Amino acid sequence: MNLEKSSFGTKAVHAGQDIDPITGSLLSPMYMTSTYCWDPPTRERYLSGDKDGIFTYGRSRNPTQNELQKKIAMLEGAENCLVTASGMAAISLAVMNAVHSGEHMIAYKTIYSGSFKLFTQIFEEMKIDVTFVDDISEETLRGALRENTKVIYAETVFNPTLGILDLEAFAGFAKANNLVSIVDSTFTTPYLLRPLEYGVDVVVHSTTKYINGHGDLIGGAIAGKFDYIDKIRSSTYQELGPVPSPFSCWLMLRGLKTLHLRMRQHCENAQAVAEWLEKQPKIEKVIYPGLKSHPEHALATKLFAGRGYGGMVSFVVKGGLEAATKMSDNVEIAKYCVSLGDCDTLIEQPPLMTHGMLAREVREAMGIDDGLVRLSVGIEDVNDIIESLQHALSLV
């Protein structure tokens, strides 16, 4: 079977995994080992520079990890992939591979708070300058550009305000100015969007979210050109050591087999929830790319090409923080917690939780109102989700 020409669902099930040649097992075994033994011929082959298929130590690579990386690379349309112990590890390594002390990068202003703190605190200590821009227009980006700018960074769907990145403009500016373009595609996954097809250089994911999809591990991934990824693996990856366990890799392989099925249901449910919320008098604003009221609805329709608009819905409750908290506390079907992309519906308040450690003026600049609620719509029966939301709103 030529997987390169297969549909996304077939790739999700079959890519990267082969029948075990020793036992005939349909699923590959989990290689729970830290080190690998060599016989003399293997040693001589390795020392001669032929390292293909040779394993040395778990901090470098693992057979289970390799299978996962092949699957993600094929789903993203990437030459290479490297998985990490967390999404933040993926972001850190991907960016630090291209920008160094004394250099500069550009980032869109509204991003995950962990990324914001990395860029403003850790990078400040490393003497890496970061300019945050209000939009991705040519004029704004050119105004932020410096002679020592090396990277431009953004999210495909902004967290938590759900704006949509114009990938063609973003990647085009990067190429025209010899910058490395890096996007966080956690919200979209390769099911909805493959940024490399639009000219983006590097894609990162928190695989904790939709890629795994079951809320039982922490992980990350970096995908892009072979040499870019291999440089990370052979340098900062090995020396800093953010390596996922074989068990986490095995769980992600399991989760990816149903990514296309889960994402279809997430999208279908989220669309219905967003349309229902938009009719509720106690809701000030609903932000969902699938609504015609969304400022980038046309752009989202073009990028996602009929596959859906994602599983994330943000909305502002009238009455501010107090009303939003009252409502969030009473959505019985939803778990009140950070994270997203699980089969379960999850609800959180960005001003208190994911972005709560940021100064109020920073949150406001990102477009995060006190009454903002972020809903990761699960795959439960959508009528039960809506009924639970209706009950919670009745108490506000």
DRENDO-440801 format. One record per residue (C-alpha): residue in three letters; y, z, x. Coordinates in pm, whole numbers, padded with zeros to 5 digits, always signed. Each point is the difference from the previous one (the first is absolute). Last residue first. Layout:
BEGIN
AlaYZX/...
***
This chain:
BEGIN
Val+03347+03624-02592/Leu-00319+00116-00177/Ser-00049-00328-00189/Leu+00012-00179+00335/Ala-00318+00173+00114/His-00186-00092-00318/Gln+00105-00363+00028/Leu-00110-00012+00364/Ser-00344+00132-00098/Glu-00030-00254-00280/Ile+00101-00277+00239/Ile-00268+00094+00252/Asp-00263+00035-00273/Asn+00088-00343-00137/Val-00027-00143+00354/Asp-00366+00097+00030/Glu-00026+00139+00353/Ile+00063-00230+00297/Gly+00290+00191+00149/Val+00376-00050-00019/Ser+00177+00141+00304/Leu+00306+00139-00174/Arg+00322+00073+00187/Val+00259+00213-00180/Leu+00375-00024+00059/Gly+00223+00256-00172/Asp+00172+00108+00321/Asp+00080-00364+00074/Ile-00149-00179+00302/Gly+00204-00311+00077/Met-00054+00011+00377/Ala+00364+00102+00048/Glu-00063+00279-00253/Arg-00293+00124+00204/Val+00208+00001+00319/Glu+00282+00186-00176/Arg-00247+00261-00124/Ala-00132+00066+00349/Leu-00363-00097+00052/Met-00278+00258-00026/Gly-00051-00077-00367/His-00088-00365+00060/Thr-00374+00025-00073/Met+00036+00317-00210/Leu+00307+00137-00173/Pro+00230-00303-00027/Pro-00310-00228-00009/Gln-00146+00165-00311/Glu-00372-00063-00028/Ile-00262-00126-00241/Leu-00354-00113+00075/Thr-00232-00195-00233/Asp-00356+00023+00131/Cys-00168-00305+00159/Asp+00215+00077+00301/Gly+00285-00221+00125/Leu+00255+00274+00053/Ser+00090+00297+00216/Val+00190+00316-00099/Cys-00119+00229-00276/Tyr+00025+00080-00370/Lys-00333-00134-00128/Ala+00042-00213-00312/Ile-00202+00027-00322/Glu+00191+00306-00115/Val+00349-00140+00045/Asn+00162+00340-00050/Asp+00145+00097+00337/Ser+00156-00343+00045/Met+00201+00030-00325/Lys+00142+00340+00080/Thr+00074-00109+00356/Ala+00182-00312-00117/Ala+00202+00206-00248/Glu+00106+00248+00267/Leu+00073-00270+00259/Gly+00228-00211-00216/Gly+00046+00018-00376/Lys-00113-00353-00083/Val-00321-00080+00184/Val+00019-00273+00265/Phe-00300-00228+00047/Ser-00232-00125+00272/Val-00319-00194-00065/Met-00260-00077+00268/Gly-00322-00193-00069/Gly+00107-00342+00117/Tyr+00163-00303-00158/Gly-00295-00212-00108/Arg-00200-00284+00157/Gly+00218-00267-00156/Ala+00152-00130+00322/Phe+00090+00334+00161/Leu+00280-00150+00208/Lys+00152-00225-00269/Thr-00022+00257-00278/Ala+00143+00264+00234/Leu+00296-00226+00082/Ala+00064-00065-00370/His-00018+00373-00081/Glu+00238+00087+00283/Pro+00265+00180-00209/His-00265+00161-00226/Ser+00100-00044-00364/Lys-00260-00273-00045/Leu-00262+00268+00057/Gly-00291-00072+00234/Pro+00187+00128+00304/Tyr+00013+00352-00149/Ile+00301+00230-00009/Val+00058+00175-00333/Lys+00342+00147-00078/Glu+00150+00278-00210/Ile-00320+00120-00164/Lys+00046+00242-00290/Pro+00047-00290-00246/Gln-00345-00149+00077/Lys-00028-00379-00025/Glu-00003-00062+00375/Leu-00282+00253+00033/Trp-00232-00217-00212/Glu+00066-00314+00207/Ala-00053+00197+00321/Val-00327+00150-00126/Ala-00136-00340-00104/Gln+00090-00159+00333/Ala-00145+00296+00191/Asn-00330-00024-00186/Glu-00046-00371+00075/Cys+00104+00044+00362/His-00229+00296+00066/Gln-00282-00181-00180/Arg+00032-00314+00210/Met+00043+00211+00314/Arg-00326+00185-00065/Leu-00205-00315-00041/His+00149-00171+00306/Leu-00042+00311+00215/Thr-00364+00054-00106/Lys-00174-00080+00329/Leu+00295+00152+00186/Gly-00102+00353-00097/Arg-00341-00021+00165/Leu+00144-00135+00324/Met+00260+00275-00022/Leu-00273+00263-00030/Trp-00174-00139+00309/Cys+00325+00009+00196/Ser+00059+00361-00103/Phe-00355+00087+00107/Pro+00046-00176+00334/Ser+00299+00230+00062/Pro+00344-00155+00028/Val+00159-00025+00347/Pro+00357+00118+00065/Gly-00075+00045+00376/Leu+00338+00000+00175/Glu-00145-00166+00311/Gln-00248-00228-00174/Tyr+00238-00119-00269/Thr+00299-00013+00236/Ser-00170-00248+00236/Ser-00312-00210-00064/Arg+00022+00016-00379/Ile+00373-00077-00009/Lys-00040-00301+00229/Asp-00293-00116-00213/Ile+00222-00001-00309/Tyr+00270-00217+00154/Asp-00254-00227+00171/Phe-00198-00074-00317/Lys+00299-00071-00226/Gly+00047+00233-00296/Ala-00148+00300-00178/Ile+00062+00376+00041/Ala-00199+00250-00206/Gly+00024+00362-00114/Gly-00216+00290-00107/Ile-00032+00330-00185/Leu-00309+00059-00213/Asp-00133+00100-00342/Gly+00255-00128-00251/His-00223-00276-00139/Gly+00199-00319+00055/Asn-00097-00082+00356/Ile+00228-00303+00013/Tyr+00214+00141-00280/Lys+00129+00309+00179/Thr-00140+00172+00308/Thr+00001-00347+00154/Ser+00365+00061+00083/His+00068-00355+00092/Val+00176-00199+00270/Val+00068-00374+00020/Val+00125-00174+00315/Asp+00166-00335+00073/Val+00142-00102-00339/Gly+00003-00378-00043/Tyr-00050-00020-00377/Glu-00380-00029+00029/Leu+00006+00316+00214/Pro+00132+00188-00304/Arg-00325-00028-00197/Leu+00084+00122-00351/Leu-00170+00128-00313/Tyr-00357+00046+00124/Pro+00115+00045+00360/Thr+00131+00346-00102/Thr+00326+00020-00199/Phe+00108+00362+00028/Thr-00129+00044+00357/Ser+00165-00317+00129/Asp+00212+00160+00274/Val+00175-00289+00170/Ile+00063-00082+00365/Ser+00209-00291+00130/Val+00016-00034+00380/Leu+00337-00145+00092/Asn+00079-00331+00173/Asn+00321-00058-00196/Ala-00103-00300-00211/Lys-00349+00146-00036/Ala+00128+00332-00134/Phe+00248-00165-00237/Gly-00275-00218-00143/Ala-00236+00294-00044/Phe+00249+00192-00215/Ala+00125-00303-00189/Glu-00354-00112-00080/Leu-00113+00354-00080/Asp+00269+00074-00257/Leu-00090+00367-00036/Ile-00039+00135-00354/Gly+00163+00320-00127/Leu-00241+00264-00122/Thr+00236+00301+00030/Pro-00264+00225+00158/Asn-00083-00146+00252/Phe+00121-00359+00033/Val-00252-00272-00076/Thr-00079-00224+00298/Glu+00127+00277+00228/Ala+00247-00060+00282/Tyr+00031-00037+00377/Ile+00189-00226+00242/Val-00087+00038+00367/Lys+00139-00083+00346/Thr+00377+00047-00009/Asn+00139+00021+00358/Glu+00275-00261-00042/Arg+00096+00158-00330/Leu-00048-00099-00365/Ala+00142+00222-00275/Gly+00269-00246-00108/Arg-00253-00282+00011/Leu-00219+00196-00238/Thr+00282+00052-00247/Glu+00115-00363+00004/Glu-00351-00144-00024/Ser-00077+00221-00301/Ile-00272+00264+00028/Asp+00191+00278-00172/Asp+00151+00345+00063/Val-00090+00009+00369/Phe-00129+00286+00212/Thr+00073-00031+00373/Val-00250+00165+00235/Asp+00057+00088+00366/Ile-00296+00087+00224/Lys+00091+00278+00242/Met-00347+00162-00022/Glu+00157+00314-00148/Glu+00178-00221-00254/Phe-00331-00173-00069/Ile-00158+00332-00095/Gln+00286+00104-00228/Thr+00156-00298-00181/Phe-00276-00262+00014/Leu-00290+00242-00044/Lys+00192+00188-00270/Phe+00059-00321-00194/Ser-00364-00106+00037/Gly-00114+00334-00140/Ser+00258-00031-00279/Tyr-00143-00329-00121/Ile+00266-00269+00009/Thr+00333-00085-00159/Lys+00257-00088+00270/Tyr-00159-00321+00129/Ala-00070+00024+00371/Ile+00157-00157+00311/Met-00117+00076+00353/His+00162+00080+00335/Glu-00095+00045+00365/Gly+00070+00266+00263/Ser-00349+00145-00027/His-00245-00249-00143/Val-00048-00242-00288/Ala-00296-00236-00047/Asn-00317+00208+00034/Met+00193+00301-00127/Val+00028-00164-00342/Ala-00371-00064-00056/Leu-00103+00331+00158/Ser+00231+00213-00216/Ile-00071-00188-00323/Ala-00379+00020+00048/Ala+00016+00368+00096/Met+00212+00061-00310/Gly-00270-00160-00213/Ser-00258+00236+00140/Ala-00302+00016+00236/Thr+00037-00361+00105/Val-00154-00338-00068/Leu+00067-00302+00221/Cys+00002-00355-00131/Asn-00016-00349+00148/Glu+00058-00366-00079/Ala+00147+00083-00341/Gly-00060-00162-00339/Glu+00055+00340-00160/Leu-00345+00011-00166/Met-00161-00137+00316/Ala+00173+00256+00222/Ile-00092+00284-00238/Lys-00369-00095+00010/Lys-00008-00048+00376/Gln+00168+00336+00055/Leu-00251+00175-00224/Glu-00291-00152+00188/Asn+00152+00100+00335/Gln+00045+00360-00118/Thr-00369+00024-00085/Pro-00088-00142+00344/Asn+00235+00246+00180/Arg+00299-00069+00221/Ser+00218+00151+00273/Arg+00008+00371-00083/Gly-00370-00020-00084/Tyr-00101-00079+00356/Thr-00164-00292+00180/Phe-00106-00276-00236/Ile-00098-00348+00115/Gly+00007-00283-00255/Asp+00221-00222+00217/Lys+00091+00177+00322/Asp-00055-00289+00241/Gly+00236+00107+00280/Ser-00252+00006+00286/Leu-00010+00379-00024/Tyr-00118-00022-00362/Arg-00277-00249+00081/Glu-00115+00212+00293/Arg-00011+00314-00213/Thr-00188-00177-00277/Pro-00256-00132+00252/Pro-00043+00354+00149/Asp-00063+00173-00335/Trp+00298+00151-00174/Cys+00027+00304-00228/Tyr+00261+00039-00273/Thr+00229+00293-00084/Ser+00144+00186-00301/Thr-00271-00070-00253/Met-00019-00009-00378/Tyr-00070-00370-00038/Met-00020-00042-00377/Pro-00276-00242-00087/Ser+00073-00346-00141/Leu-00062-00045-00369/Leu-00277-00234-00112/Ser-00241+00172+00241/Gly-00233-00245+00171/Thr-00111+00274+00239/Ile+00084-00140+00344/Pro+00222-00300-00081/Asp+00222+00196-00244/Ile+00112-00251-00263/Asp+00354-00109+00076/Gln+00341+00145-00085/Gly+00340-00125+00109/Ala+00073-00193-00318/His-00251+00033-00288/Val+00148+00192-00293/Ala+00372-00045+00061/Lys-00058-00359+00113/Thr-00173-00080-00328/Gly+00284+00157-00195/Phe+00264-00194+00194/Ser-00162-00336-00067/Ser-00208-00176+00264/Lys+00122-00267+00242/Glu+00009+00228+00305/Leu-00322+00160-00123/Asn-00202-00314+00070/Met-00341+00099-00134/
***
